[in-house]
Every structure is written in C-alpha cells, then in structure tokens.
Amino acid sequence: RKGLTNQQALVLAAGPGDYDAEGDFVPMDPDLKPGTWVLHRAFSRKPGFDDHTFLLHADDVVAILSVEP
C-alpha cells in the first residue's frame, strides 16, 4: 500500500450498468473491471462486506488509473 492514497481503490467486482433519468440502460465502462485501480471521490465509500472492502457507485470514480491486461 505504499504510495496509495485513501481515494485509490482496486476494483474487485463491477455491475453491468445502470439506468439514466430517461429510463435508458447505460452499460458500465468496459475498463471498469476487476483488477483495475481507480481514483474515487472523497467520502464516497459505503461500508462493504467486511472491514477491508467497500462499495462505490460508478459516478464516484474520478479516473481509471490502470487496467490489467
């Protein structure tokens, strides 16, 4: 964890997408997948399944830092 900030996270899982205000389905960014490092908004973490995981909404992802091949 050396060099990481509290706003960096490793994606463990990602959903298929979400619906917009008009009710149209918007698929998840294909680069937002397990193994990807992301930068997220401060204070956007929701408690997860244990003390080491948390949930984020895709709208809270500010940048995709790296994608595993």
Backbone as numpy.savetxt, mean C-alpha at the origin, in Angstrom:
# Nx Ny Nz CAx CAy CAz Cx Cy Cz
16.06 -2.94 8.73 15.25 -1.75 8.73 16.10 -0.49 8.73
17.39 -0.62 8.64 18.24 0.56 8.63 17.94 1.40 7.39
17.75 2.70 7.57 17.47 3.59 6.47 16.01 3.74 6.12
15.14 3.00 6.78 13.71 3.11 6.50 13.07 4.19 7.36
12.02 4.80 6.84 11.25 5.75 7.63 9.96 5.08 8.08
9.21 5.74 8.95 7.94 5.20 9.40 6.88 5.24 8.31
7.18 5.88 7.20 6.22 5.98 6.12 6.55 5.04 4.96
7.54 4.17 5.13 7.86 3.18 4.13 7.29 1.85 4.57
6.82 1.06 3.60 6.23 -0.22 3.94 6.44 -1.22 2.81
6.51 -2.48 3.17 6.59 -3.57 2.21 5.18 -4.11 2.02
4.72 -4.19 0.79 3.38 -4.70 0.49 3.38 -6.21 0.65
2.47 -6.72 1.47 2.31 -8.16 1.66 1.16 -8.70 0.83
0.15 -7.87 0.58 -1.01 -8.28 -0.22 -1.70 -7.03 -0.75
-2.42 -7.17 -1.86 -3.16 -6.06 -2.44 -4.46 -6.60 -3.02
-5.51 -5.81 -2.89 -6.81 -6.22 -3.42 -6.91 -5.97 -4.91
-8.06 -6.31 -5.51 -8.23 -6.17 -6.95 -8.48 -4.73 -7.42
-8.99 -3.88 -6.54 -9.30 -2.50 -6.90 -10.47 -1.99 -6.07
-11.11 -0.91 -6.55 -12.20 -0.30 -5.81 -13.13 0.40 -6.80
-14.26 0.88 -6.31 -15.22 1.59 -7.15 -15.09 3.09 -6.93
-15.22 3.85 -8.00 -15.14 5.31 -7.89 -16.51 5.89 -7.56
-16.61 7.21 -7.51 -17.85 7.90 -7.12 -19.00 7.61 -8.09
-18.68 7.32 -9.35 -19.72 7.03 -10.34 -20.12 5.56 -10.35
-19.44 4.75 -9.54 -19.76 3.33 -9.46 -18.99 2.47 -10.44
-18.02 3.05 -11.13 -17.19 2.29 -12.06 -16.03 1.64 -11.32
-15.71 0.41 -11.71 -14.60 -0.30 -11.07 -13.28 0.24 -11.59
-12.37 0.54 -10.66 -11.02 1.02 -10.98 -10.04 -0.03 -10.48
-9.35 -0.73 -11.38 -8.42 -1.78 -10.94 -7.22 -1.20 -10.19
-6.63 -2.03 -9.34 -5.44 -1.65 -8.58 -4.27 -1.45 -9.54
-3.39 -0.53 -9.20 -2.17 -0.32 -9.98 -1.43 -1.66 -10.06
-1.08 -2.14 -11.26 -0.43 -3.44 -11.36 0.93 -3.52 -10.67
1.59 -2.37 -10.43 2.87 -2.37 -9.72 2.70 -2.46 -8.21
1.49 -2.30 -7.72 1.22 -2.37 -6.28 0.86 -3.81 -5.95
1.92 -4.63 -5.73 1.76 -6.06 -5.52 2.70 -6.52 -4.42
2.52 -7.73 -3.90 3.41 -8.23 -2.85 4.88 -8.15 -3.28
5.71 -7.69 -2.35 7.13 -7.55 -2.61 7.54 -6.14 -3.00
6.57 -5.24 -3.15 6.82 -3.86 -3.54 7.01 -2.99 -2.30
8.00 -2.10 -2.33 8.19 -1.12 -1.27 7.47 0.16 -1.67
6.71 0.73 -0.74 5.95 1.95 -1.02 6.21 3.01 0.05
5.93 4.24 -0.30 5.93 5.36 0.63 4.47 5.76 0.80
4.02 5.90 2.07 2.61 6.22 2.30 2.46 7.49 3.13
1.27 8.04 3.11 0.98 9.25 3.89 1.15 8.98 5.37
1.57 10.00 6.10 1.72 9.88 7.55 0.35 9.65 8.19
0.33 8.89 9.23 -0.87 8.61 10.03 -1.98 7.94 9.24
-1.63 7.22 8.17 -2.66 6.55 7.37 -2.77 5.06 7.70
-1.91 4.56 8.57 -1.93 3.14 8.93 -3.14 2.81 9.79
-3.76 1.66 9.48 -4.84 1.12 10.29 -4.31 -0.16 10.94
-4.72 -0.47 12.18 -4.22 -1.69 12.82 -4.46 -2.92 11.96
-3.47 -3.81 11.93 -3.56 -5.02 11.13 -3.90 -6.24 11.95
-3.37 -7.35 11.51 -3.69 -8.63 12.12 -2.83 -8.95 13.34
-1.68 -8.28 13.43 -0.81 -8.45 14.59 -0.02 -7.17 14.79
0.96 -7.19 15.67 1.73 -5.98 15.97 2.69 -5.57 14.86
2.90 -6.43 13.87 3.89 -6.15 12.83 3.28 -5.84 11.47
1.95 -5.88 11.36 1.29 -5.59 10.09 0.28 -4.46 10.28
-0.04 -3.80 9.17 -1.06 -2.75 9.20 -1.71 -2.69 7.83
-2.82 -2.00 7.76 -3.57 -1.86 6.52 -3.46 -0.44 5.99
-3.42 -0.32 4.68 -3.39 0.98 4.02 -4.42 0.96 2.89
-5.02 2.09 2.61 -5.85 2.24 1.42 -4.93 2.65 0.29
-5.23 2.22 -0.92 -4.38 2.54 -2.07 -4.22 4.04 -2.26
-5.23 4.82 -1.87 -5.14 6.28 -2.00 -4.09 6.89 -1.07
-3.67 6.15 -0.05 -2.67 6.65 0.89 -1.24 6.36 0.43
-1.08 5.61 -0.65 0.26 5.34 -1.21 0.69 6.56 -2.00
1.80 7.15 -1.60 2.33 8.35 -2.25 3.23 7.98 -3.42
4.06 6.94 -3.24 5.00 6.54 -4.29 5.31 5.06 -4.18
5.57 4.45 -5.31 6.07 3.08 -5.36 7.58 3.20 -5.46
8.30 2.67 -4.45 9.73 2.84 -4.36 10.51 1.80 -5.16
10.06 0.55 -5.13 10.71 -0.49 -5.92 9.74 -1.62 -6.14
9.93 -2.32 -7.24 9.08 -3.46 -7.59 9.98 -4.66 -7.77
9.62 -5.77 -7.11 10.38 -7.00 -7.28 10.07 -7.57 -8.66
11.05 -8.13 -9.35 10.81 -8.72 -10.68 9.94 -9.96 -10.61
